[in-house]
């Protein structure tokens, strides 16, 4: 395992060095280049799973060019714990949408803004607008169908 970690570090440093040496990145630090690399990748392709907060919601969800599914959950919620791995796998497998996970206990105003009264609540967003939603636990085939429905709506 240590060998894999060393190889991944080497790749990261090589990628950062290549970015820093390019003229567009010539005046930024290595840390800024890494941040740009990861934020550009996350914003431009699907299959990403990340935590969102009240501070990052607008940028990561509402302004995203990729349809984004929001999983409103709580750490104490049993159905949330069961749905989480299912929806994460479905999003990664589909690759055309992102998943933002929002802990409602830590982001009360977001939960209030979207009238979240039951958990888990899952809402699909595209171009800053909700396009589909469901409440409660769903089977893996039902989650896959929900995600594909969002993809179909946003590709037309």
Backbone torsions as a table, in degrees:
resi	resn	phi	psi	omega
1	UNK	NA	-39.3	178.6
2	UNK	-59.4	-32.5	178.5
3	UNK	-64.0	-39.4	178.5
4	UNK	-64.5	-42.6	179.6
5	UNK	-62.2	-43.3	179.4
6	UNK	-63.6	-40.9	179.5
7	UNK	-65.3	-43.3	179.1
8	UNK	-63.4	-39.7	176.1
9	UNK	-62.6	-42.6	179.3
10	UNK	-61.9	-42.0	178.6
11	UNK	-64.0	-41.7	179.7
12	UNK	-63.3	-45.9	179.7
13	UNK	-66.3	-37.9	178.1
14	UNK	-65.3	-42.7	178.3
15	UNK	-63.5	-44.1	179.4
16	UNK	-62.9	-44.6	179.7
17	UNK	-61.1	-41.2	178.7
18	UNK	-63.4	-41.2	179.3
19	UNK	-67.1	-41.2	-179.0
20	UNK	-65.6	-34.5	-178.9
21	UNK	-75.1	-19.8	177.0
22	UNK	-70.9	148.7	-176.3
23	UNK	-59.8	-35.8	-179.2
24	UNK	-65.2	-26.0	-177.6
25	UNK	-111.3	8.6	-172.9
26	UNK	-61.0	-28.9	-175.8
27	UNK	-103.3	14.0	179.3
28	UNK	-114.1	156.2	179.5
29	UNK	-74.5	168.2	177.1
30	UNK	-61.1	-40.3	-179.8
31	UNK	-63.0	-41.5	178.0
32	UNK	-64.8	-38.5	179.0
33	UNK	-64.1	-41.4	178.0
34	UNK	-63.3	-45.6	179.3
35	UNK	-59.3	-44.1	178.8
36	UNK	-63.6	-41.9	-179.7
37	UNK	-59.1	-50.2	-177.9
38	UNK	-69.6	-40.8	-178.3
39	UNK	-69.4	-38.2	177.4
40	UNK	-63.4	-43.5	-179.7
41	UNK	-64.4	-44.8	-177.6
42	UNK	-65.9	-35.9	-176.5
43	UNK	-77.9	-24.3	-170.6
44	UNK	-102.0	-4.6	179.7
45	UNK	-141.8	160.0	-179.8
46	UNK	-89.2	-178.5	178.6
47	UNK	86.2	6.2	-179.0
48	UNK	-90.3	141.0	175.8
49	UNK	-122.6	127.3	-177.2
50	UNK	-152.3	159.1	173.8
51	UNK	-84.7	139.2	174.9
52	UNK	-121.6	156.0	179.7
53	UNK	-132.0	177.8	176.6
54	UNK	-58.2	-33.9	-178.9
55	UNK	-74.5	-31.9	-174.1
56	UNK	-104.3	-6.2	-173.3
57	UNK	-58.4	-47.4	-177.3
58	UNK	-61.3	-47.3	-178.4
59	UNK	-68.0	-47.9	-172.7
60	UNK	-80.9	-24.6	-177.0
61	UNK	-113.5	-61.2	-173.0
62	UNK	-67.8	-34.5	-178.9
63	UNK	-96.7	3.5	-177.8
64	UNK	-68.4	138.7	175.7
65	UNK	-80.1	-12.2	179.6
66	UNK	-103.1	134.8	174.6
67	UNK	-53.7	136.2	-175.3
68	UNK	-126.9	128.7	176.6
69	UNK	-95.0	133.8	179.3
70	UNK	-110.3	124.4	177.3
71	UNK	-103.5	103.0	174.9
72	UNK	-82.9	119.1	-173.9
73	UNK	-141.4	172.8	171.1
74	UNK	-137.5	147.5	-176.5
75	UNK	-65.9	-23.6	-178.6
76	UNK	-89.6	-5.2	-173.3
77	UNK	-85.6	114.8	-179.9
78	UNK	-59.9	-51.5	178.4
79	UNK	-60.7	-32.0	177.1
80	UNK	-63.1	-41.7	179.6
81	UNK	-65.1	-32.2	178.3
82	UNK	-78.1	-39.6	-177.3
83	UNK	-73.2	-35.4	-175.3
84	UNK	-47.9	-57.7	-178.6
85	UNK	-63.5	-32.8	-179.7
86	UNK	-66.2	-48.8	-177.1
87	UNK	-70.5	-35.6	177.2
88	UNK	-61.7	-46.3	179.3
89	UNK	-63.2	-43.1	-179.0
90	UNK	-62.5	-41.5	179.3
91	UNK	-65.3	-44.8	179.7
92	UNK	-64.8	-41.1	-180.0
93	UNK	-67.1	-39.7	-178.8
94	UNK	-69.5	-46.7	175.7
95	UNK	73.7	4.2	-178.4
96	UNK	-112.5	-2.7	177.4
97	UNK	-134.1	160.2	173.3
98	UNK	-108.7	164.3	178.1
99	UNK	-125.9	120.5	173.4
100	UNK	-104.7	124.5	179.0
101	UNK	-101.3	128.2	-177.8
102	UNK	-124.5	116.8	176.6
103	UNK	-78.3	111.6	-174.8
104	UNK	-66.8	-26.9	178.0
105	UNK	-67.4	-27.4	-179.7
106	UNK	-98.7	-9.3	-176.8
107	UNK	-136.0	61.3	-173.9
108	UNK	-61.1	-38.1	-177.2
109	UNK	-69.2	-33.7	175.8
110	UNK	-65.9	-43.3	178.0
111	UNK	-60.9	-39.7	178.3
112	UNK	-68.3	-43.8	-179.6
113	UNK	-57.5	-34.3	-177.4
114	UNK	-105.5	16.4	175.1
115	UNK	51.9	46.4	179.0
116	UNK	-79.4	112.4	-179.2
117	UNK	-118.3	-13.6	178.9
118	UNK	-134.2	150.9	-179.3
119	UNK	-126.1	148.8	-10.5
120	UNK	-74.4	149.2	171.1
121	UNK	-118.5	130.6	-178.1
122	UNK	-120.9	126.4	-177.5
123	UNK	-128.2	131.2	175.4
124	UNK	-94.4	129.9	179.1
125	UNK	-115.9	144.4	171.9
126	UNK	-147.0	129.2	-178.4
127	UNK	53.8	40.2	174.8
128	UNK	80.1	2.7	-177.6
129	UNK	-121.5	142.9	173.7
130	UNK	-68.2	134.1	-179.2
131	UNK	-118.0	-16.9	179.2
132	UNK	-165.5	157.1	179.6
133	UNK	-159.4	158.6	168.5
134	UNK	-150.4	159.4	179.5
135	UNK	-124.4	135.1	176.0
136	UNK	99.6	177.1	-179.9
137	UNK	-70.8	143.0	175.6
138	UNK	-134.0	152.9	176.7
139	UNK	-74.3	159.9	177.8
140	UNK	-54.4	-44.4	178.0
141	UNK	-62.0	-36.9	178.7
142	UNK	-67.5	-38.0	177.5
143	UNK	-66.3	-43.6	177.8
144	UNK	-59.7	-41.9	179.2
145	UNK	-65.0	-41.2	177.4
146	UNK	-59.9	-48.3	-179.3
147	UNK	-63.4	-44.8	179.2
148	UNK	-62.9	-35.7	176.3
149	UNK	-60.7	-40.2	177.6
150	UNK	-66.8	-43.4	178.1
151	UNK	-59.4	-46.7	-179.7
152	UNK	-61.0	-42.4	179.2
153	UNK	-63.5	-37.7	-173.5
154	UNK	-88.0	-16.4	178.3
155	UNK	-85.5	-17.2	-178.6
156	UNK	-88.3	NA	NA
